[in-house]
Amino acid sequence: MPTLERIMPVIGAPCWVHLMAKDLRAAQSFYTDVMDWKFRASTLGSNFSVALAHGKPVAGVGCCSPGGPPAVWTPYFAVKNADETAGRISERGATFAVGPLPLGEGRAGIVADRDGATFGFWEGPDHRPGRHRHRRRHHPQGRAGLAHAGRGQPRPEALR
């Protein structure tokens, strides 16, 4: 059986993933059966949990707000400096959903690229940005609205 080691994230590589599901309990049951994951409570509240493989955190799983965005997996990429990354992202016309903002011992953000693909970025010593409390911003038209709202516009101060 494989073992998981806790290591420093590789800059530019995926370092964490989280799922926002319509039904948290159903998602936990599905991934328990498929991946043999166990789940523990998270500091993000009762609608978010941490998936464990072999006792190690491997993903976050949360529940979407009613009428919120569709169920989706969001990968996070390790970055050396969240603010510099945010600047490069903004210069290229991406749309910020949140951040960068302090998150545990690091900083994180979630964006949609120019084509609407959503991803997170994480600067920090640990590979688990989802384990700490953070705020999410939602566009009233869901991810499609997020991906197109403000394309090419400077990042709103309220989302920094």
Salt bridges, closest charged atoms under 4 A:
ASP36 OD1 - LYS38 NZ 3.41
ASP83 OD1 - ARG107 NH2 2.76
GLU91 OE1 - ARG92 NH1 3.22
ASP126 OD2 - ARG6 NH2 2.02
ASP126 OD1 - HIS127 ND1 3.59
ASP126 OD1 - ARG128 NE 3.11
ASP126 OD2 - ARG131 NH1 3.20
GLU157 OE2 - ARG160 NE 3.43
